[in-house]
Amino acid sequence: MALHKFRTDTAVAAHEAEAAQAGSPAYWICLALLLATVALAARIASFW
């Protein structure tokens, strides 16, 4: 029972941290860089 409570508390804390970071500028910058990397990889792959 304690392990289940620990997992639940951990999941709640992770969800709260994710919700707090979703509005931060660093989150959007990292997301934009990730999307740019995927787009670049797709363009490179299309040349082959």
N, C-alpha and C positions, 0 to 999 in steps of 0.2 A: 504494500500500500504506500509506503514511503517513497519507493522508486517511482510509482505512478504520479504521486504529488510532485516530486522533483521534476519529472518530465513535463508535467502540466505547467508548473511555475516557470520552467525554462522556456517553454514555448510561448507563454504569455509575455515574458520579458523580451524575448526575441521579436515578437510581433510589435510590441510597443516601441522598441528601438528602431525597427524598420519603419514604422509609421512616422516617427519623429524625424528620421533621416530622409524620408521621401521628399520633403520640401526643401532640403538644403541645396545650395548651389553645387556643392561637390558631387552630390548624387546625380544631378543632371549633366554635369561635365563628364563624369565617368560613363554615364549612359550614352552620351553623344560620342565619346571616344570609342566605346564598344561598337556602336552602330557603324561608325566610320571604318573601323577595322574590318568588320564583316563585309561592308560594301567594297572595300579595297580588295579583300580576299576573293570576293565574287568576281570582280573585274579581272583580277590576275588569272583566276581559274578559267574565265571565259576565253582567254587568249590561247589556252592550250587545247 
